[in-house]
Amino acid sequence: MTNTDEWLIAIAAGRAVGISTSATPSNHMHPSLIHRPLADAPAVPAILAWRDGAVHPTVPDLLALARQVIAAGGPTRG
């Protein structure tokens, strides 16, 4: 398997199982799959990245928002 879509097709076909982040079901829908949260799973680190040099004008806003979320204790887990 070379990408997330192929992995999800393998799971839907009964050839695989998987654990992923909560972003997977919203970014890679598959009608045959059911996604369930793992309540006791550890948090997944997130990394912000942008190219060196001239950056998009909203990068400072994104950094400020990320710092706000981290200072507030991060997003809530459901």
PDB file of N, CA, C and O in Angstrom:
ATOM      1  N   MET A   1       0.843  -1.174   0.000  1.00  0.00           N
ATOM      2  CA  MET A   1       0.000   0.000   0.000  1.00  0.00           C
ATOM      3  C   MET A   1       0.889   1.238   0.000  1.00  0.00           C
ATOM      4  O   MET A   1       1.878   1.324   0.728  1.00  0.00           O
ATOM      5  N   THR A   2       0.507   2.180  -0.830  1.00  0.00           N
ATOM      6  CA  THR A   2       1.355   3.363  -0.956  1.00  0.00           C
ATOM      7  C   THR A   2       0.706   4.646  -0.450  1.00  0.00           C
ATOM      8  O   THR A   2       1.360   5.687  -0.396  1.00  0.00           O
ATOM      9  N   ASN A   3      -0.581   4.584  -0.075  1.00  0.00           N
ATOM     10  CA  ASN A   3      -1.212   5.799   0.424  1.00  0.00           C
ATOM     11  C   ASN A   3      -2.405   5.445   1.315  1.00  0.00           C
ATOM     12  O   ASN A   3      -2.780   4.279   1.437  1.00  0.00           O
ATOM     13  N   THR A   4      -2.980   6.451   1.921  1.00  0.00           N
ATOM     14  CA  THR A   4      -4.079   6.253   2.864  1.00  0.00           C
ATOM     15  C   THR A   4      -5.291   5.635   2.189  1.00  0.00           C
ATOM     16  O   THR A   4      -5.932   4.757   2.768  1.00  0.00           O
ATOM     17  N   ASP A   5      -5.618   6.067   0.990  1.00  0.00           N
ATOM     18  CA  ASP A   5      -6.783   5.522   0.300  1.00  0.00           C
ATOM     19  C   ASP A   5      -6.632   4.023   0.053  1.00  0.00           C
ATOM     20  O   ASP A   5      -7.583   3.267   0.251  1.00  0.00           O
ATOM     21  N   GLU A   6      -5.454   3.586  -0.375  1.00  0.00           N
ATOM     22  CA  GLU A   6      -5.219   2.153  -0.582  1.00  0.00           C
ATOM     23  C   GLU A   6      -5.330   1.388   0.737  1.00  0.00           C
ATOM     24  O   GLU A   6      -5.883   0.288   0.769  1.00  0.00           O
ATOM     25  N   TRP A   7      -4.817   1.949   1.804  1.00  0.00           N
ATOM     26  CA  TRP A   7      -4.896   1.323   3.124  1.00  0.00           C
ATOM     27  C   TRP A   7      -6.347   1.164   3.553  1.00  0.00           C
ATOM     28  O   TRP A   7      -6.735   0.107   4.052  1.00  0.00           O
ATOM     29  N   LEU A   8      -7.156   2.211   3.361  1.00  0.00           N
ATOM     30  CA  LEU A   8      -8.564   2.135   3.731  1.00  0.00           C
ATOM     31  C   LEU A   8      -9.320   1.127   2.881  1.00  0.00           C
ATOM     32  O   LEU A   8     -10.214   0.450   3.390  1.00  0.00           O
ATOM     33  N   ILE A   9      -8.990   1.008   1.614  1.00  0.00           N
ATOM     34  CA  ILE A   9      -9.612   0.000   0.744  1.00  0.00           C
ATOM     35  C   ILE A   9      -9.255  -1.397   1.242  1.00  0.00           C
ATOM     36  O   ILE A   9     -10.106  -2.286   1.244  1.00  0.00           O
ATOM     37  N   ALA A  10      -8.004  -1.600   1.667  1.00  0.00           N
ATOM     38  CA  ALA A  10      -7.597  -2.899   2.211  1.00  0.00           C
ATOM     39  C   ALA A  10      -8.362  -3.214   3.493  1.00  0.00           C
ATOM     40  O   ALA A  10      -8.749  -4.363   3.711  1.00  0.00           O
ATOM     41  N   ILE A  11      -8.585  -2.219   4.339  1.00  0.00           N
ATOM     42  CA  ILE A  11      -9.361  -2.418   5.566  1.00  0.00           C
ATOM     43  C   ILE A  11     -10.798  -2.772   5.201  1.00  0.00           C
ATOM     44  O   ILE A  11     -11.365  -3.707   5.766  1.00  0.00           O
ATOM     45  N   ALA A  12     -11.392  -2.041   4.271  1.00  0.00           N
ATOM     46  CA  ALA A  12     -12.776  -2.296   3.855  1.00  0.00           C
ATOM     47  C   ALA A  12     -12.933  -3.688   3.247  1.00  0.00           C
ATOM     48  O   ALA A  12     -13.997  -4.299   3.357  1.00  0.00           O
ATOM     49  N   ALA A  13     -11.881  -4.188   2.607  1.00  0.00           N
ATOM     50  CA  ALA A  13     -11.921  -5.516   1.996  1.00  0.00           C
ATOM     51  C   ALA A  13     -11.626  -6.628   2.996  1.00  0.00           C
ATOM     52  O   ALA A  13     -11.667  -7.806   2.642  1.00  0.00           O
ATOM     53  N   GLY A  14     -11.329  -6.262   4.244  1.00  0.00           N
ATOM     54  CA  GLY A  14     -11.045  -7.268   5.261  1.00  0.00           C
ATOM     55  C   GLY A  14      -9.623  -7.786   5.240  1.00  0.00           C
ATOM     56  O   GLY A  14      -9.337  -8.814   5.855  1.00  0.00           O
ATOM     57  N   ARG A  15      -8.721  -7.105   4.548  1.00  0.00           N
ATOM     58  CA  ARG A  15      -7.321  -7.534   4.465  1.00  0.00           C
ATOM     59  C   ARG A  15      -6.419  -6.799   5.431  1.00  0.00           C
ATOM     60  O   ARG A  15      -5.224  -7.086   5.494  1.00  0.00           O
ATOM     61  N   ALA A  16      -6.967  -5.849   6.192  1.00  0.00           N
ATOM     62  CA  ALA A  16      -6.142  -5.071   7.112  1.00  0.00           C
ATOM     63  C   ALA A  16      -7.021  -4.457   8.193  1.00  0.00           C
ATOM     64  O   ALA A  16      -8.246  -4.425   8.074  1.00  0.00           O
ATOM     65  N   VAL A  17      -6.385  -3.976   9.232  1.00  0.00           N
ATOM     66  CA  VAL A  17      -7.025  -3.161  10.262  1.00  0.00           C
ATOM     67  C   VAL A  17      -6.087  -1.990  10.497  1.00  0.00           C
ATOM     68  O   VAL A  17      -4.949  -2.011  10.026  1.00  0.00           O
ATOM     69  N   GLY A  18      -6.536  -0.975  11.211  1.00  0.00           N
ATOM     70  CA  GLY A  18      -5.626   0.133  11.413  1.00  0.00           C
ATOM     71  C   GLY A  18      -6.044   1.073  12.516  1.00  0.00           C
ATOM     72  O   GLY A  18      -7.199   1.113  12.941  1.00  0.00           O
ATOM     73  N   ILE A  19      -5.075   1.816  12.956  1.00  0.00           N
ATOM     74  CA  ILE A  19      -5.266   2.903  13.913  1.00  0.00           C
ATOM     75  C   ILE A  19      -4.666   4.140  13.270  1.00  0.00           C
ATOM     76  O   ILE A  19      -3.561   4.100  12.729  1.00  0.00           O
ATOM     77  N   SER A  20      -5.399   5.230  13.332  1.00  0.00           N
ATOM     78  CA  SER A  20      -4.944   6.467  12.714  1.00  0.00           C
ATOM     79  C   SER A  20      -5.389   7.636  13.568  1.00  0.00           C
ATOM     80  O   SER A  20      -6.017   7.450  14.610  1.00  0.00           O
ATOM     81  N   THR A  21      -5.068   8.826  13.132  1.00  0.00           N
ATOM     82  CA  THR A  21      -5.495  10.021  13.857  1.00  0.00           C
ATOM     83  C   THR A  21      -6.957  10.320  13.549  1.00  0.00           C
ATOM     84  O   THR A  21      -7.544   9.741  12.635  1.00  0.00           O
ATOM     85  N   SER A  22      -7.526  11.222  14.317  1.00  0.00           N
ATOM     86  CA  SER A  22      -8.927  11.599  14.109  1.00  0.00           C
ATOM     87  C   SER A  22      -9.127  12.352  12.799  1.00  0.00           C
ATOM     88  O   SER A  22     -10.268  12.566  12.388  1.00  0.00           O
ATOM     89  N   ALA A  23      -8.065  12.754  12.144  1.00  0.00           N
ATOM     90  CA  ALA A  23      -8.189  13.457  10.863  1.00  0.00           C
ATOM     91  C   ALA A  23      -8.559  12.509   9.722  1.00  0.00           C
ATOM     92  O   ALA A  23      -9.135  12.945   8.726  1.00  0.00           O
ATOM     93  N   THR A  24      -8.239  11.227   9.850  1.00  0.00           N
ATOM     94  CA  THR A  24      -8.455  10.299   8.744  1.00  0.00           C
ATOM     95  C   THR A  24      -9.909  10.223   8.288  1.00  0.00           C
ATOM     96  O   THR A  24     -10.159  10.339   7.088  1.00  0.00           O
ATOM     97  N   PRO A  25     -10.886  10.033   9.186  1.00  0.00           N
ATOM     98  CA  PRO A  25     -12.249   9.910   8.668  1.00  0.00           C
ATOM     99  C   PRO A  25     -12.790  11.182   8.007  1.00  0.00           C
ATOM    100  O   PRO A  25     -13.642  11.099   7.123  1.00  0.00           O
ATOM    101  N   SER A  26     -12.315  12.335   8.415  1.00  0.00           N
ATOM    102  CA  SER A  26     -12.814  13.557   7.781  1.00  0.00           C
ATOM    103  C   SER A  26     -12.097  13.863   6.466  1.00  0.00           C
ATOM    104  O   SER A  26     -12.642  14.557   5.608  1.00  0.00           O
ATOM    105  N   ASN A  27     -10.887  13.352   6.308  1.00  0.00           N
ATOM    106  CA  ASN A  27     -10.126  13.622   5.080  1.00  0.00           C
ATOM    107  C   ASN A  27     -10.176  12.489   4.067  1.00  0.00           C
ATOM    108  O   ASN A  27      -9.929  12.708   2.881  1.00  0.00           O
ATOM    109  N   HIS A  28     -10.495  11.275   4.523  1.00  0.00           N
ATOM    110  CA  HIS A  28     -10.500  10.099   3.647  1.00  0.00           C
ATOM    111  C   HIS A  28     -11.725   9.250   3.976  1.00  0.00           C
ATOM    112  O   HIS A  28     -11.626   8.261   4.702  1.00  0.00           O
ATOM    113  N   MET A  29     -12.860   9.635   3.446  1.00  0.00           N
ATOM    114  CA  MET A  29     -14.096   8.918   3.725  1.00  0.00           C
ATOM    115  C   MET A  29     -14.145   7.598   2.955  1.00  0.00           C
ATOM    116  O   MET A  29     -13.680   7.514   1.818  1.00  0.00           O
ATOM    117  N   HIS A  30     -14.707   6.584   3.582  1.00  0.00           N
ATOM    118  CA  HIS A  30     -14.992   5.323   2.903  1.00  0.00           C
ATOM    119  C   HIS A  30     -16.297   4.812   3.462  1.00  0.00           C
ATOM    120  O   HIS A  30     -16.417   4.648   4.676  1.00  0.00           O
ATOM    121  N   PRO A  31     -17.291   4.550   2.609  1.00  0.00           N
ATOM    122  CA  PRO A  31     -18.626   4.184   3.096  1.00  0.00           C
ATOM    123  C   PRO A  31     -18.696   2.851   3.832  1.00  0.00           C
ATOM    124  O   PRO A  31     -19.658   2.614   4.562  1.00  0.00           O
ATOM    125  N   SER A  32     -17.727   1.991   3.667  1.00  0.00           N
ATOM    126  CA  SER A  32     -17.767   0.676   4.306  1.00  0.00           C
ATOM    127  C   SER A  32     -17.079   0.634   5.668  1.00  0.00           C
ATOM    128  O   SER A  32     -17.069  -0.409   6.321  1.00  0.00           O
ATOM    129  N   LEU A  33     -16.508   1.746   6.098  1.00  0.00           N
ATOM    130  CA  LEU A  33     -15.738   1.742   7.336  1.00  0.00           C
ATOM    131  C   LEU A  33     -16.463   2.468   8.456  1.00  0.00           C
ATOM    132  O   LEU A  33     -17.201   3.428   8.237  1.00  0.00           O
ATOM    133  N   ILE A  34     -16.226   1.976   9.656  1.00  0.00           N
ATOM    134  CA  ILE A  34     -16.714   2.630  10.868  1.00  0.00           C
ATOM    135  C   ILE A  34     -15.490   3.049  11.660  1.00  0.00           C
ATOM    136  O   ILE A  34     -14.581   2.247  11.873  1.00  0.00           O
ATOM    137  N   HIS A  35     -15.460   4.278  12.091  1.00  0.00           N
ATOM    138  CA  HIS A  35     -14.342   4.800  12.875  1.00  0.00           C
ATOM    139  C   HIS A  35     -14.801   4.961  14.318  1.00  0.00           C
ATOM    140  O   HIS A  35     -15.853   5.544  14.581  1.00  0.00           O
ATOM    141  N   ARG A  36     -14.012   4.445  15.247  1.00  0.00           N
ATOM    142  CA  ARG A  36     -14.322   4.549  16.669  1.00  0.00           C
ATOM    143  C   ARG A  36     -13.132   5.188  17.377  1.00  0.00           C
ATOM    144  O   ARG A  36     -11.986   4.837  17.097  1.00  0.00           O
ATOM    145  N   PRO A  37     -13.392   6.123  18.291  1.00  0.00           N
ATOM    146  CA  PRO A  37     -12.276   6.736  19.034  1.00  0.00           C
ATOM    147  C   PRO A  37     -11.659   5.747  20.019  1.00  0.00           C
ATOM    148  O   PRO A  37     -12.349   4.889  20.569  1.00  0.00           O
ATOM    149  N   LEU A  38     -10.374   5.876  20.231  1.00  0.00           N
ATOM    150  CA  LEU A  38      -9.667   5.112  21.262  1.00  0.00           C
ATOM    151  C   LEU A  38      -9.493   6.056  22.444  1.00  0.00           C
ATOM    152  O   LEU A  38      -8.602   6.906  22.447  1.00  0.00           O
ATOM    153  N   ALA A  39     -10.340   5.901  23.434  1.00  0.00           N
ATOM    154  CA  ALA A  39     -10.397   6.859  24.545  1.00  0.00           C
ATOM    155  C   ALA A  39      -9.083   6.978  25.304  1.00  0.00           C
ATOM    156  O   ALA A  39      -8.749   8.060  25.786  1.00  0.00           O
ATOM    157  N   ASP A  40      -8.333   5.889  25.419  1.00  0.00           N
ATOM    158  CA  ASP A  40      -7.103   5.943  26.211  1.00  0.00           C
ATOM    159  C   ASP A  40      -5.842   6.053  25.356  1.00  0.00           C
ATOM    160  O   ASP A  40      -4.737   5.830  25.851  1.00  0.00           O
ATOM    161  N   ALA A  41      -5.999   6.392  24.090  1.00  0.00           N
ATOM    162  CA  ALA A  41      -4.838   6.524  23.209  1.00  0.00           C
ATOM    163  C   ALA A  41      -4.065   7.802  23.552  1.00  0.00           C
ATOM    164  O   ALA A  41      -4.666   8.808  23.929  1.00  0.00           O
ATOM    165  N   PRO A  42      -2.754   7.764  23.425  1.00  0.00           N
ATOM    166  CA  PRO A  42      -1.967   8.972  23.704  1.00  0.00           C
ATOM    167  C   PRO A  42      -2.210  10.042  22.643  1.00  0.00           C
ATOM    168  O   PRO A  42      -2.624   9.745  21.522  1.00  0.00           O
ATOM    169  N   ALA A  43      -1.947  11.269  23.015  1.00  0.00           N
ATOM    170  CA  ALA A  43      -2.056  12.385  22.062  1.00  0.00           C
ATOM    171  C   ALA A  43      -1.023  12.220  20.951  1.00  0.00           C
ATOM    172  O   ALA A  43       0.049  11.656  21.173  1.00  0.00           O
ATOM    173  N   VAL A  44      -1.340  12.704  19.782  1.00  0.00           N
ATOM    174  CA  VAL A  44      -0.430  12.636  18.641  1.00  0.00           C
ATOM    175  C   VAL A  44       0.214  14.008  18.464  1.00  0.00           C
ATOM    176  O   VAL A  44      -0.495  15.011  18.375  1.00  0.00           O
ATOM    177  N   PRO A  45       1.542  14.071  18.410  1.00  0.00           N
ATOM    178  CA  PRO A  45       2.188  15.369  18.226  1.00  0.00           C
ATOM    179  C   PRO A  45       1.808  15.990  16.881  1.00  0.00           C
ATOM    180  O   PRO A  45       1.649  15.287  15.884  1.00  0.00           O
ATOM    181  N   ALA A  46       1.670  17.275  16.870  1.00  0.00           N
ATOM    182  CA  ALA A  46       1.401  18.006  15.629  1.00  0.00           C
ATOM    183  C   ALA A  46       2.577  18.931  15.355  1.00  0.00           C
ATOM    184  O   ALA A  46       3.166  19.503  16.272  1.00  0.00           O
ATOM    185  N   ILE A  47       2.902  19.063  14.095  1.00  0.00           N
ATOM    186  CA  ILE A  47       4.040  19.888  13.694  1.00  0.00           C
ATOM    187  C   ILE A  47       3.558  20.890  12.651  1.00  0.00           C
ATOM    188  O   ILE A  47       2.894  20.515  11.685  1.00  0.00           O
ATOM    189  N   LEU A  48       3.889  22.157  12.845  1.00  0.00           N
ATOM    190  CA  LEU A  48       3.602  23.180  11.843  1.00  0.00           C
ATOM    191  C   LEU A  48       4.828  23.329  10.961  1.00  0.00           C
ATOM    192  O   LEU A  48       5.961  23.324  11.441  1.00  0.00           O
ATOM    193  N   ALA A  49       4.586  23.462   9.665  1.00  0.00           N
ATOM    194  CA  ALA A  49       5.702  23.612   8.730  1.00  0.00           C
ATOM    195  C   ALA A  49       5.353  24.642   7.673  1.00  0.00           C
ATOM    196  O   ALA A  49       4.200  24.753   7.256  1.00  0.00           O
ATOM    197  N   TRP A  50       6.353  25.393   7.244  1.00  0.00           N
ATOM    198  CA  TRP A  50       6.197  26.320   6.139  1.00  0.00           C
ATOM    199  C   TRP A  50       7.552  26.470   5.497  1.00  0.00           C
ATOM    200  O   TRP A  50       8.575  26.154   6.104  1.00  0.00           O
ATOM    201  N   ARG A  51       7.561  26.955   4.263  1.00  0.00           N
ATOM    202  CA  ARG A  51       8.829  27.051   3.543  1.00  0.00           C
ATOM    203  C   ARG A  51       9.681  28.179   4.106  1.00  0.00           C
ATOM    204  O   ARG A  51       9.172  29.135   4.691  1.00  0.00           O
ATOM    205  N   ASP A  52      10.964  28.049   3.921  1.00  0.00           N
ATOM    206  CA  ASP A  52      11.914  29.067   4.346  1.00  0.00           C
ATOM    207  C   ASP A  52      11.813  30.266   3.406  1.00  0.00           C
ATOM    208  O   ASP A  52      11.488  30.112   2.229  1.00  0.00           O
ATOM    209  N   GLY A  53      12.083  31.424   3.913  1.00  0.00           N
ATOM    210  CA  GLY A  53      12.040  32.624   3.092  1.00  0.00           C
ATOM    211  C   GLY A  53      10.687  33.297   3.185  1.00  0.00           C
ATOM    212  O   GLY A  53      10.084  33.349   4.257  1.00  0.00           O
ATOM    213  N   ALA A  54      10.209  33.813   2.065  1.00  0.00           N
ATOM    214  CA  ALA A  54       8.918  34.515   2.028  1.00  0.00           C
ATOM    215  C   ALA A  54       7.803  33.537   2.400  1.00  0.00           C
ATOM    216  O   ALA A  54       7.684  32.462   1.812  1.00  0.00           O
ATOM    217  N   VAL A  55       6.996  33.923   3.377  1.00  0.00           N
ATOM    218  CA  VAL A  55       5.920  33.042   3.823  1.00  0.00           C
ATOM    219  C   VAL A  55       4.568  33.657   3.492  1.00  0.00           C
ATOM    220  O   VAL A  55       4.460  34.848   3.198  1.00  0.00           O
ATOM    221  N   HIS A  56       3.560  32.833   3.548  1.00  0.00           N
ATOM    222  CA  HIS A  56       2.193  33.314   3.336  1.00  0.00           C
ATOM    223  C   HIS A  56       1.891  34.365   4.398  1.00  0.00           C
ATOM    224  O   HIS A  56       2.346  34.228   5.534  1.00  0.00           O
ATOM    225  N   PRO A  57       1.151  35.394   4.067  1.00  0.00           N
ATOM    226  CA  PRO A  57       0.912  36.475   5.033  1.00  0.00           C
ATOM    227  C   PRO A  57       0.137  36.061   6.281  1.00  0.00           C
ATOM    228  O   PRO A  57       0.135  36.797   7.268  1.00  0.00           O
ATOM    229  N   THR A  58      -0.513  34.915   6.264  1.00  0.00           N
ATOM    230  CA  THR A  58      -1.277  34.499   7.449  1.00  0.00           C
ATOM    231  C   THR A  58      -0.515  33.532   8.355  1.00  0.00           C
ATOM    232  O   THR A  58      -1.055  33.078   9.364  1.00  0.00           O
ATOM    233  N   VAL A  59       0.739  33.211   8.005  1.00  0.00           N
ATOM    234  CA  VAL A  59       1.534  32.328   8.874  1.00  0.00           C
ATOM    235  C   VAL A  59       1.636  32.889  10.296  1.00  0.00           C
ATOM    236  O   VAL A  59       1.472  32.119  11.243  1.00  0.00           O
ATOM    237  N   PRO A  60       1.894  34.174  10.500  1.00  0.00           N
ATOM    238  CA  PRO A  60       1.934  34.687  11.880  1.00  0.00           C
ATOM    239  C   PRO A  60       0.610  34.478  12.626  1.00  0.00           C
ATOM    240  O   PRO A  60       0.619  34.209  13.827  1.00  0.00           O
ATOM    241  N   ASP A  61      -0.522  34.600  11.933  1.00  0.00           N
ATOM    242  CA  ASP A  61      -1.823  34.350  12.569  1.00  0.00           C
ATOM    243  C   ASP A  61      -1.966  32.879  12.966  1.00  0.00           C
ATOM    244  O   ASP A  61      -2.474  32.566  14.043  1.00  0.00           O
ATOM    245  N   LEU A  62      -1.515  31.987  12.094  1.00  0.00           N
ATOM    246  CA  LEU A  62      -1.562  30.555  12.400  1.00  0.00           C
ATOM    247  C   LEU A  62      -0.700  30.237  13.616  1.00  0.00           C
ATOM    248  O   LEU A  62      -1.118  29.483  14.494  1.00  0.00           O
ATOM    249  N   LEU A  63       0.488  30.803  13.670  1.00  0.00           N
ATOM    250  CA  LEU A  63       1.368  30.585  14.823  1.00  0.00           C
ATOM    251  C   LEU A  63       0.735  31.112  16.110  1.00  0.00           C
ATOM    252  O   LEU A  63       0.815  30.463  17.153  1.00  0.00           O
ATOM    253  N   ALA A  64       0.112  32.275  16.038  1.00  0.00           N
ATOM    254  CA  ALA A  64      -0.544  32.840  17.220  1.00  0.00           C
ATOM    255  C   ALA A  64      -1.683  31.935  17.681  1.00  0.00           C
ATOM    256  O   ALA A  64      -1.840  31.704  18.880  1.00  0.00           O
ATOM    257  N   LEU A  65      -2.472  31.424  16.750  1.00  0.00           N
ATOM    258  CA  LEU A  65      -3.563  30.524  17.103  1.00  0.00           C
ATOM    259  C   LEU A  65      -3.025  29.237  17.728  1.00  0.00           C
ATOM    260  O   LEU A  65      -3.560  28.767  18.732  1.00  0.00           O
ATOM    261  N   ALA A  66      -1.982  28.671  17.147  1.00  0.00           N
ATOM    262  CA  ALA A  66      -1.383  27.454  17.699  1.00  0.00           C
ATOM    263  C   ALA A  66      -0.884  27.695  19.119  1.00  0.00           C
ATOM    264  O   ALA A  66      -1.081  26.855  19.997  1.00  0.00           O
ATOM    265  N   ARG A  67      -0.251  28.816  19.345  1.00  0.00           N
ATOM    266  CA  ARG A  67       0.233  29.140  20.697  1.00  0.00           C
ATOM    267  C   ARG A  67      -0.930  29.300  21.676  1.00  0.00           C
ATOM    268  O   ARG A  67      -0.823  28.900  22.835  1.00  0.00           O
ATOM    269  N   GLN A  68      -2.045  29.887  21.212  1.00  0.00           N
ATOM    270  CA  GLN A  68      -3.238  30.027  22.055  1.00  0.00           C
ATOM    271  C   GLN A  68      -3.790  28.658  22.444  1.00  0.00           C
ATOM    272  O   GLN A  68      -4.112  28.418  23.608  1.00  0.00           O
ATOM    273  N   VAL A  69      -3.897  27.773  21.474  1.00  0.00           N
ATOM    274  CA  VAL A  69      -4.433  26.432  21.734  1.00  0.00           C
ATOM    275  C   VAL A  69      -3.546  25.689  22.712  1.00  0.00           C
ATOM    276  O   VAL A  69      -4.043  25.045  23.636  1.00  0.00           O
ATOM    277  N   ILE A  70      -2.234  25.771  22.517  1.00  0.00           N
ATOM    278  CA  ILE A  70      -1.296  25.089  23.417  1.00  0.00           C
ATOM    279  C   ILE A  70      -1.395  25.681  24.823  1.00  0.00           C
ATOM    280  O   ILE A  70      -1.419  24.938  25.804  1.00  0.00           O
ATOM    281  N   ALA A  71      -1.450  26.997  24.930  1.00  0.00           N
ATOM    282  CA  ALA A  71      -1.541  27.645  26.254  1.00  0.00           C
ATOM    283  C   ALA A  71      -2.825  27.281  26.967  1.00  0.00           C
ATOM    284  O   ALA A  71      -2.859  27.231  28.197  1.00  0.00           O
ATOM    285  N   ALA A  72      -3.888  27.026  26.209  1.00  0.00           N
ATOM    286  CA  ALA A  72      -5.182  26.684  26.813  1.00  0.00           C
ATOM    287  C   ALA A  72      -5.279  25.198  27.142  1.00  0.00           C
ATOM    288  O   ALA A  72      -6.309  24.743  27.639  1.00  0.00           O
ATOM    289  N   GLY A  73      -4.236  24.447  26.875  1.00  0.00           N
ATOM    290  CA  GLY A  73      -4.249  23.021  27.193  1.00  0.00           C
ATOM    291  C   GLY A  73      -4.579  22.142  26.021  1.00  0.00           C
ATOM    292  O   GLY A  73      -4.799  20.944  26.200  1.00  0.00           O
ATOM    293  N   GLY A  74      -4.621  22.689  24.827  1.00  0.00           N
ATOM    294  CA  GLY A  74      -4.873  21.907  23.630  1.00  0.00           C
ATOM    295  C   GLY A  74      -6.346  21.693  23.385  1.00  0.00           C
ATOM    296  O   GLY A  74      -7.187  22.093  24.190  1.00  0.00           O
ATOM    297  N   PRO A  75      -6.659  21.050  22.251  1.00  0.00           N
ATOM    298  CA  PRO A  75      -8.054  20.786  21.903  1.00  0.00           C
ATOM    299  C   PRO A  75      -8.649  19.751  22.846  1.00  0.00           C
ATOM    300  O   PRO A  75      -7.923  18.939  23.419  1.00  0.00           O
ATOM    301  N   THR A  76      -9.945  19.778  23.004  1.00  0.00           N
ATOM    302  CA  THR A  76     -10.606  18.783  23.848  1.00  0.00           C
ATOM    303  C   THR A  76     -10.701  17.467  23.103  1.00  0.00           C
ATOM    304  O   THR A  76     -10.811  17.441  21.877  1.00  0.00           O
ATOM    305  N   ARG A  77     -10.660  16.397  23.835  1.00  0.00           N
ATOM    306  CA  ARG A  77     -10.787  15.064  23.240  1.00  0.00           C
ATOM    307  C   ARG A  77     -12.140  14.507  23.604  1.00  0.00           C
ATOM    308  O   ARG A  77     -12.551  14.562  24.763  1.00  0.00           O
ATOM    309  N   GLY A  78     -12.842  13.966  22.612  1.00  0.00           N
ATOM    310  CA  GLY A  78     -14.178  13.447  22.850  1.00  0.00           C
ATOM    311  C   GLY A  78     -14.274  11.980  22.958  1.00  0.00           C
ATOM    312  O   GLY A  78     -15.364  11.445  23.159  1.00  0.00           O
TER     313      GLY A  78
END
